[in-house]
Amino acid sequence: METHLLRQIADARARGRDDARPGVIDAVHRHGRLTARERLTALFDQESFVEYGALAGRTTDPRDEAFADGLVAGVGMVHGEPVVAASYDESVLGGTQSDRNHRKMAKLLYLAVEHRWPLVCFANGGGARLDDPLPPPPIAVSPRGRFELCDGLAELNGWAPTVAVVSGRAVDGHAAIAMLADFAIATARAEFGTQDGHVRGAGDYAKTGDVDVVVEDEAQAVATVRRYLGLYLVDHVPGEAAGDADRIADVIPENRRRPYDMRRVIAAFADAGSVLELGAAWGRSMLTVLARLDGRTVGIYANQPKSPLAGAIDAAAADKAARFVELCDAYDYPIVTFVDNPGYMVGPQAEREGIARHHARPLAALHHRTVPLYSVQIRKAYGLGPYAMSGWGAARRVPEMRLAWPSVESGGMSLEGAAYLVKRKEILAAETREEAMAIRDEYAERMRDAASGLRAGRSYQFDDIVEPAATRATIAAMLRRTPRPRASVKKHAIDPR
């Protein structure tokens, strides 16, 4: 082959590398950022990246400096498994979206759907490239996939994990990528907006559930992506219990009215260092966590007694739980729930937030699940709370195991509330408030004894009443008997944000 042709290609490829643009790259680093290529280098296993469209440009002119047309993309390995990734380059035309880089994304989406490979997109950029030149007449079939950007992400949703990272500004189409992804990460300084100038920060998006995790910088973002993908790609790793697993009962106060932090229960239950919480800033009465148990990936969702709603399920918490169940079911993660729930939130504010409609979402999601479900009731479960947390009595598949701790109490409503109904006449006839409260409390305590953990076990309301320290070992033993299935067809999509 003619030497000058080889040199021409080599020169064009070299001009697009970071070391050929020191001034531009230094400016990126001064802002505490990684370049588009550095993000992918950090994401992939060493020397595993195969790039697609490295020579693409804004035009066909060899002097064009729109390197890779503002999108560095290809296939590499993460934890030894193939992953598709794309990184918009804000140093090239603001990382804007064009006909050419859309075609590049379309090809990668085709590969991801065809081979069931996860997709990661670093979605920083200014939206559509408004001055994008019309493409020249094609002289050959373009290497385009079956899907455009948005419908490709929707097609991949629920088939293989999709992850979006925003560490700069994501405008219009770039922001849409984050909203269509299963898992969205933003750095603390990230912004989402539209081309008319409206901008919101990562913190605002986290509070509405539009972002799953907010991290300090891009290095933490990449590390979080690798953790998230590792839970999917690596089915089993050697797992060790947390140091305080045997003292899990110490988290629960003896005074049943005192709140506690359910995160401490989850941390003691899961393998040490494996907990990855999703959506911590929204639906705060519900915790959703991916973790490992005895090396196996599981999804855990739990009521949070220490939240402002004391674990009651409002519209946001219901949505959060339902979407999490869909995610776990789509990717074959067994589900564990920890229940300490006074019921669904009621009242005028809850009604304005749509609780009547939203409350049904976790019930439906649990009904349609196909993965194993293990439920652990710690203290209270009133009203429809048990149905939202385990599908008990309302699903085609009952939980594989329903456990309870000795501190359990259940009922159609709070025992104090029931006392007001059953003992209404006596309470109204009481001469003092103290006398009325005594009547209420005496009845509630009698009902609490009647519904104690021991009595619940003797009447087989649960599969077992276990000591808190035995919870981890019991569920881990069941997991060893139910190997992870891998559906050969897509079960369902995961509800968009």
PyMOL commands that set and color helices and strands:
alter all, ss='L'
color gray80, all
select helices_A, chain A and resi 3-15+18-20+22-30+36-43+67-70+93-95+99-115+149-156+173-180+202-207+218-233+245-251+262-269+315-330+348-352+355-358+360-368+385-390+415-422+424-429+433-450+453-458+468-480
alter helices_A, ss='H'
color red, helices_A
select strands_A, chain A and resi 50-52+71-78+81-88+119-122+162-166+169-171+183-187+191-193+199-201+213-215+276-278+286-293+296-303+335-341+373-382+401-404+409-411+464-465
alter strands_A, ss='S'
color yellow, strands_A
deselect
rebuild
show_as cartoon
